[in-house]
Each structure stands twice: as structure tokens, then as C-alpha cells.
Amino acid sequence: MDDRLAYNEDGKTLDEVVLSNASVHLEQLDDTIFMLRVENKEHHWHLRIGSRSGRAKVDAWVYESSEVESDINL
């Protein structure tokens, strides 16, 4: 299975996260926000998941092994 962050047809909302041989860490940041870290030797994906207005919002930070950082707001 290929490692991937997949988006819905709108190109903005997250559909799925697939990462093989990964460790997962879930941490509650406050009453409405969680941080999910999914990492393996090549990829370091940090997903902030929260809901303040009834609809969940996901922000993804992608840290690659080359230490290049990019922000994806979903």
C-alpha cells in the first residue's frame, strides 16, 4: 500500500491518511482540539483535529525526512 495523504474532490478537505509501518500518537490539546502524529522513517505527518462550530476541521503539517516543512490547511 502506498503512503499518502488523500484529499476529496474539492482538493481541500482530507479524505484519508495511509502510512505503512508507522507509529501513531494522539494528544488532546484542549477540550475541542487533538493532535494526531503519524510517523515512519520517511514521513512525519501531524494532523490537528478540532471542532468549534459543529463541523470538524483538520489542519495538516507535513514534515518530510529531508526536513522540508509544508503546511496544508484543510
C-alpha positions in Angstrom: 0.0 0.0 0.0 1.4 3.4 -0.9 1.9 6.1 1.7 -0.4 9.0 1.0 -2.5 12.0 2.2 -5.6 11.8 0.0 -8.0 14.7 -0.5 -11.6 14.8 -1.6 -12.6 16.1 -5.0 -12.5 19.7 -3.8 -8.8 19.4 -3.2 -9.1 21.0 0.2 -10.7 18.5 2.6 -8.9 15.4 3.8 -10.2 12.0 2.7 -7.7 9.6 4.2 -4.2 9.2 5.7 -2.3 6.0 4.8 1.2 5.4 6.2 2.8 2.0 6.5 5.0 0.8 9.4 4.1 4.0 11.3 3.9 5.0 14.9 0.8 6.9 16.0 0.5 9.4 18.8 -2.8 11.1 19.8 -2.7 14.0 22.2 -5.6 16.2 23.5 -4.5 19.8 23.3 -7.7 21.3 24.8 -11.4 20.5 25.1 -12.0 20.6 21.3 -8.6 20.0 19.6 -6.5 16.9 19.3 -3.1 16.4 17.6 -2.5 13.2 15.8 1.1 12.4 14.8 1.6 9.7 12.2 5.3 9.0 11.5 7.6 6.4 9.9 11.2 6.6 8.7 10.3 8.8 5.6 7.2 10.8 6.6 6.2 12.8 9.7 2.6 13.9 9.4 1.0 16.0 12.1 -2.8 16.4 12.0 -4.6 18.8 14.2 -8.3 17.8 14.5 -10.9 20.0 16.2 -14.4 21.3 16.1 -15.6 24.7 17.3 -18.6 25.2 15.2 -20.1 21.7 14.9 -18.0 20.7 11.8 -14.6 19.1 12.3 -11.6 21.0 10.8 -8.3 19.3 10.1 -5.0 21.1 9.7 -2.1 19.0 8.5 1.6 19.8 8.8 3.8 17.5 6.7 7.4 17.1 7.8 9.4 15.0 5.4 12.7 13.3 6.2 14.5 16.0 4.2 13.3 18.3 6.9 11.3 20.3 4.4 8.1 21.6 6.1 4.9 22.4 4.4 1.5 23.5 5.8 -1.8 22.2 4.5 -5.0 23.7 5.8 -8.0 21.6 5.3 
